[in-house]
C-alpha cells in the first residue's frame, strides 16, 4: 500500500508541471495583455507608455523566459504581485478562499445529507411515487442552468418578497449588530448561494446513489442475505450501501476542483467576494499572475481529488493495490 501511494504521488509531479505549461501558454494566447487592459479606456495613452508597462510586467520577453521566471517563484510558493493593485497574489487568495470554501462545503454537505437518503429510498422502492418524483427532479436539476436559477431566486425571494438579501455576504450595517446578529446576517446571505450551488449536485448525486444501489441489490450475496432472513436495515445499510457508495467516492473526488471553477458564475451573480469572482476579474483584466495563482491550485485540487479517490479505492478494494 505504501509503494502504491508513493507511485501515485510521484506521478502527480510531471502532470502538474504540464498543466502549468498549458495554463501559462493559454493565458498568453488570449488577445491583448495587462498593459492593453489597463489602458483600454485611456484615450491619452501613448505607445511608449504601453511599451513601458509591457516591460514592467515582463510581457516583452519570450514565452520560455516568462514561464521560467514564474516557475522559479511558484516553486517557493511566491505567486508574484497582482497587476491591478500591486498586492501579493497569495494574500488576495487567502483573503477570498475562506468564503468560497465555506459556501461550497456547506452546499456539498447539504447535497450528501439529502441525496444519499433519497437515492436509497428510490432504489429500495423502485417505480414507486418517490422514485418517479426523484426521476423528474433529476431531469429538472440537470436541465436548469445555475445562473438562471440564481436570477429567478433573486427576483422572487429578494426583490418581490424581500425575504433574503440578494448580494454580498454581509449587510452595510454589520458593524452595529451584535455577535449573534452578525452570524444571523451572514447566514441569511449564504442561503441563496448555497441552495443554488447544491441544486444541480443534489439531482446528480441522488441518481448516482440510486443506480449503484440497484446494481448492488441485484448481487447474489444480497439475495443470500435476504434468504437468511437478515433484517432489511442491516442488508441495506451494512451490506449494500458500502459497496454502492464506492463509485460515489470518485464523484466526490472530482468535485474538489468545482470549489473554485464552479464558483465563478455563482459568485459573479451574487457579487460574493470569493475565488470565483476574483478569477473572473483576473481573466478580464489580463492579470496573469493572479489568474495563474488561482488556476494552478484548482488543477492541484483536481489531481488531489483523483489521488484521494484512488487511495479510498485501494482501502476498499485490495485488487487496486496490486496494480
C-alpha positions as CSV (number, residue, x, y, z in Angstrom):
1,X,0.0,0.0,0.0
2,X,2.8,2.4,0.9
3,X,4.5,1.8,-2.5
4,X,1.2,2.4,-4.3
5,X,0.9,5.8,-2.6
6,X,4.5,6.7,-3.4
7,X,3.9,5.9,-7.1
8,X,0.7,7.9,-7.3
9,X,2.4,10.9,-5.5
10,X,5.4,10.9,-7.9
11,X,3.1,10.7,-10.9
12,X,1.4,13.9,-9.9
13,X,4.6,16.0,-10.3
14,X,5.0,15.8,-14.1
15,X,1.3,16.1,-14.6
16,X,1.1,19.3,-12.5
17,X,4.1,20.7,-14.4
18,X,2.4,20.0,-17.8
19,X,-0.7,21.7,-16.5
20,X,1.2,24.8,-15.6
21,X,2.8,25.0,-19.0
22,X,-0.6,24.7,-20.8
23,X,-2.3,27.2,-18.5
24,X,0.5,29.7,-18.8
25,X,0.5,29.3,-22.6
26,X,-3.3,29.6,-22.9
27,X,-3.3,32.8,-20.8
28,X,-0.7,34.3,-23.2
29,X,-2.7,33.3,-26.3
30,X,-5.6,35.5,-25.2
31,X,-5.8,38.7,-27.2
32,X,-4.4,41.8,-25.5
33,X,-2.3,41.9,-22.3
34,X,-2.2,43.6,-18.9
35,X,-0.9,46.8,-20.4
36,X,-3.6,46.9,-23.1
37,X,-6.3,46.0,-20.5
38,X,-5.2,48.8,-18.1
39,X,-5.1,51.4,-20.9
40,X,-8.1,50.2,-22.9
41,X,-10.3,53.2,-21.8
42,X,-7.4,55.8,-21.7
43,X,-7.5,57.8,-24.9
44,X,-4.3,59.7,-24.0
45,X,-2.2,56.5,-23.5
46,X,0.7,56.6,-25.9
47,X,2.6,53.7,-27.5
48,X,5.6,54.5,-25.3
49,X,3.5,54.2,-22.1
50,X,2.1,50.8,-23.3
51,X,5.6,49.6,-24.0
52,X,6.9,50.6,-20.6
53,X,4.0,48.7,-19.0
54,X,4.8,45.7,-21.1
55,X,8.4,45.7,-19.9
56,X,7.3,46.3,-16.3
57,X,5.1,43.2,-16.4
58,X,7.7,41.2,-18.4
59,X,5.3,40.8,-21.4
60,X,8.1,41.8,-23.8
61,X,10.2,38.7,-23.1
62,X,9.9,35.3,-24.9
63,X,7.4,32.8,-23.6
64,X,10.0,30.4,-22.1
65,X,11.7,33.3,-20.2
66,X,8.3,34.4,-18.8
67,X,7.5,30.8,-17.8
68,X,10.9,30.2,-16.2
69,X,10.6,33.4,-14.1
70,X,7.1,32.4,-13.0
71,X,8.1,28.8,-12.2
72,X,11.0,29.9,-10.0
73,X,8.7,32.0,-7.9
74,X,6.0,29.3,-7.9
75,X,8.4,26.6,-6.5
76,X,8.9,28.9,-3.5
77,X,5.1,29.4,-3.2
78,X,5.5,33.0,-4.4
79,X,2.8,33.8,-6.9
80,X,4.0,37.3,-7.5
81,X,2.0,40.6,-7.3
82,X,-1.3,41.4,-8.9
83,X,-1.0,43.8,-11.8
84,X,-4.1,45.8,-10.8
85,X,-3.1,46.9,-7.3
86,X,0.4,45.5,-6.6
87,X,-0.8,43.3,-3.7
88,X,0.7,39.9,-3.2
89,X,-1.4,37.3,-5.1
90,X,-1.0,34.9,-2.1
91,X,-2.6,37.5,0.2
92,X,-5.5,38.1,-2.1
93,X,-6.2,34.4,-2.5
94,X,-6.0,33.7,1.3
95,X,-8.4,36.6,1.8
96,X,-11.0,35.2,-0.6
97,X,-10.5,31.4,-0.1
98,X,-12.4,31.0,3.2
99,X,-15.5,32.5,1.6
100,X,-15.5,30.1,-1.3
101,X,-14.6,27.1,0.8
102,X,-17.4,27.9,3.3
103,X,-20.1,28.1,0.6
104,X,-19.0,25.0,-1.3
105,X,-18.5,22.9,1.7
106,X,-21.9,23.8,3.0
107,X,-23.5,23.0,-0.3
108,X,-21.6,19.7,-0.6
109,X,-22.7,18.8,3.0
110,X,-26.3,19.6,2.1
111,X,-26.1,17.5,-1.1
112,X,-24.8,14.5,0.8
113,X,-27.3,14.9,3.6
114,X,-30.2,14.8,1.2
115,X,-29.1,12.9,-1.8
116,X,-28.0,9.7,-0.1
117,X,-31.3,9.0,1.7
118,X,-33.2,10.0,-1.5
119,X,-31.1,7.6,-3.6
120,X,-31.6,4.7,-1.1
121,X,-35.4,5.2,-0.9
122,X,-35.6,5.4,-4.7
123,X,-33.6,2.2,-5.1
124,X,-35.4,0.2,-2.4
125,X,-38.8,1.4,-3.7
126,X,-38.3,1.2,-7.4
127,X,-41.1,2.6,-9.6
128,X,-42.9,4.0,-6.5
129,X,-44.1,7.5,-6.3
130,X,-40.9,8.8,-4.7
131,X,-38.8,7.1,-7.3
132,X,-40.8,8.7,-10.1
133,X,-40.7,12.1,-8.4
134,X,-36.9,12.0,-8.0
135,X,-36.6,11.0,-11.6
136,X,-38.5,14.1,-12.7
137,X,-36.4,16.1,-10.1
138,X,-33.2,14.8,-11.7
139,X,-34.2,15.9,-15.2
140,X,-35.2,19.3,-13.9
141,X,-31.9,19.6,-11.9
142,X,-29.7,18.7,-14.9
143,X,-31.5,20.9,-17.4
144,X,-31.8,24.0,-15.2
145,X,-28.8,26.5,-15.7
146,X,-27.4,27.6,-12.4
147,X,-27.3,31.3,-13.4
148,X,-31.0,31.2,-14.4
149,X,-32.0,29.6,-11.1
150,X,-29.9,32.2,-9.2
151,X,-31.6,35.1,-11.1
152,X,-35.0,33.6,-10.5
153,X,-34.5,33.2,-6.8
154,X,-33.0,36.7,-6.5
155,X,-36.1,38.1,-8.2
156,X,-38.6,36.1,-6.2
157,X,-37.1,35.8,-2.7
158,X,-35.1,39.0,-2.8
159,X,-36.8,41.6,-5.0
160,X,-40.5,40.6,-4.9
161,X,-40.9,39.2,-1.4
162,X,-37.9,40.7,0.3
163,X,-37.2,37.6,2.4
164,X,-33.4,37.3,1.7
165,X,-30.5,39.5,0.7
166,X,-29.5,39.2,-2.9
167,X,-25.8,40.1,-3.0
168,X,-22.6,40.1,-0.9
169,X,-22.0,38.2,2.3
170,X,-22.9,40.9,4.8
171,X,-25.1,43.9,5.2
172,X,-23.9,47.5,5.3
173,X,-24.8,48.0,8.9
174,X,-23.0,44.8,10.1
175,X,-20.7,46.9,12.4
176,X,-23.7,48.0,14.5
177,X,-25.0,44.4,15.0
178,X,-24.3,42.1,18.0
179,X,-22.2,39.0,17.6
180,X,-25.3,36.8,17.0
181,X,-26.8,39.4,14.8
182,X,-23.7,39.3,12.6
183,X,-23.9,35.5,12.5
184,X,-27.6,35.6,11.5
185,X,-26.9,38.2,8.9
186,X,-24.1,36.2,7.5
187,X,-26.3,33.1,7.4
188,X,-29.1,34.8,5.6
189,X,-26.7,36.0,2.9
190,X,-25.4,32.4,2.4
191,X,-28.9,30.8,2.0
192,X,-29.3,31.6,-1.7
193,X,-25.8,30.8,-2.9
194,X,-25.7,27.5,-1.0
195,X,-29.1,26.5,-2.4
196,X,-28.1,27.3,-6.0
197,X,-24.8,25.5,-5.6
198,X,-26.4,22.4,-4.1
199,X,-29.4,22.1,-6.5
200,X,-27.6,20.6,-9.5
201,X,-25.3,18.4,-7.4
202,X,-28.3,17.1,-5.4
203,X,-30.0,15.8,-8.6
204,X,-26.8,14.1,-9.8
205,X,-25.8,12.5,-6.5
206,X,-29.2,11.1,-5.8
207,X,-29.2,9.5,-9.2
208,X,-25.7,8.0,-8.8
209,X,-26.7,6.5,-5.4
210,X,-29.9,5.1,-6.8
211,X,-28.3,3.4,-9.8
212,X,-25.4,2.0,-7.7
213,X,-27.8,0.7,-5.1
214,X,-30.0,-1.0,-7.7
215,X,-26.9,-2.7,-9.1
216,X,-25.7,-3.9,-5.7
217,X,-29.2,-5.1,-4.6
218,X,-29.2,-7.5,-7.6
219,X,-26.0,-9.2,-6.5
220,X,-26.0,-12.8,-5.3
221,X,-24.7,-12.0,-1.8
222,X,-27.6,-9.6,-1.2
223,X,-30.1,-12.3,-2.3
224,X,-28.4,-14.7,0.1
225,X,-28.7,-12.2,3.0
226,X,-32.5,-11.9,2.2
227,X,-32.8,-15.7,2.1
228,X,-31.1,-16.0,5.5
229,X,-33.7,-13.7,7.0
230,X,-31.5,-10.7,7.9
231,X,-33.3,-7.5,8.8
232,X,-33.8,-5.0,6.0
233,X,-31.9,-2.3,7.7
234,X,-28.8,-4.5,8.1
235,X,-29.0,-5.6,4.4
236,X,-29.5,-2.1,3.1
237,X,-27.2,0.0,5.3
238,X,-24.5,-2.5,6.2
239,X,-24.0,-4.8,3.2
240,X,-25.4,-2.9,0.2
241,X,-24.7,0.8,0.9
242,X,-21.0,0.4,1.5
243,X,-20.4,-1.1,-2.0
244,X,-22.9,1.2,-3.6
245,X,-21.0,4.3,-2.4
246,X,-17.7,3.3,-3.9
247,X,-18.4,4.9,-7.3
248,X,-19.6,8.0,-5.4
249,X,-16.2,8.3,-3.9
250,X,-14.8,9.1,-7.4
251,X,-17.6,11.8,-7.9
252,X,-16.7,13.4,-4.6
253,X,-13.0,13.4,-5.5
254,X,-13.8,15.1,-8.9
255,X,-16.0,17.7,-7.1
256,X,-13.0,19.3,-5.4
257,X,-11.9,21.5,-8.3
258,X,-15.5,22.7,-8.5
259,X,-14.8,24.5,-5.3
260,X,-13.1,27.2,-7.5
261,X,-14.2,26.5,-11.0
262,X,-17.9,26.1,-10.2
263,X,-17.9,29.3,-8.1
264,X,-17.2,31.7,-11.0
265,X,-20.8,32.0,-12.2
266,X,-22.5,31.8,-8.8
267,X,-20.2,34.4,-7.1
268,X,-20.4,36.7,-10.1
269,X,-24.3,36.6,-10.0
270,X,-24.5,37.1,-6.2
271,X,-21.5,39.6,-6.1
272,X,-19.7,37.4,-3.5
273,X,-16.1,38.3,-2.9
274,X,-14.7,34.8,-3.3
275,X,-12.3,33.0,-5.5
276,X,-14.7,32.6,-8.4
277,X,-15.3,36.4,-8.7
278,X,-11.5,37.0,-8.3
279,X,-10.7,34.7,-11.1
280,X,-13.4,36.3,-13.3
281,X,-11.9,39.8,-12.7
282,X,-8.3,38.5,-13.2
283,X,-9.1,37.0,-16.6
284,X,-10.8,40.1,-17.9
285,X,-8.0,42.4,-16.7
286,X,-5.4,40.0,-18.1
287,X,-3.8,39.7,-14.7
288,X,-1.6,36.7,-15.5
289,X,-0.1,36.3,-12.0
290,X,-3.5,36.4,-10.3
291,X,-5.1,34.1,-12.8
292,X,-2.3,31.6,-12.6
293,X,-2.3,31.8,-8.8
294,X,-5.9,30.6,-8.9
295,X,-5.8,28.1,-11.8
296,X,-2.8,26.1,-10.6
297,X,-4.3,25.4,-7.1
298,X,-7.5,24.4,-8.9
299,X,-5.6,22.0,-11.1
300,X,-3.8,20.7,-8.0
301,X,-7.2,20.1,-6.3
302,X,-8.3,18.1,-9.3
303,X,-5.3,15.8,-9.0
304,X,-5.7,15.7,-5.2
305,X,-9.3,14.6,-5.7
306,X,-8.3,11.8,-8.0
307,X,-5.5,10.8,-5.7
308,X,-7.7,10.6,-2.6
309,X,-10.3,8.7,-4.7
310,X,-7.6,6.2,-5.7
311,X,-6.5,5.8,-2.1
312,X,-10.0,5.2,-0.9
313,X,-10.5,2.6,-3.6
314,X,-7.2,0.9,-2.6
315,X,-8.5,0.7,1.0
316,X,-11.9,-0.7,0.0
317,X,-10.7,-2.9,-2.9
318,X,-7.5,-4.9,-2.3
319,X,-7.1,-5.5,-6.1
320,X,-6.3,-1.9,-6.7
321,X,-3.2,-2.1,-4.5
322,X,-1.7,-4.7,-6.8
323,X,-1.6,-2.5,-9.9
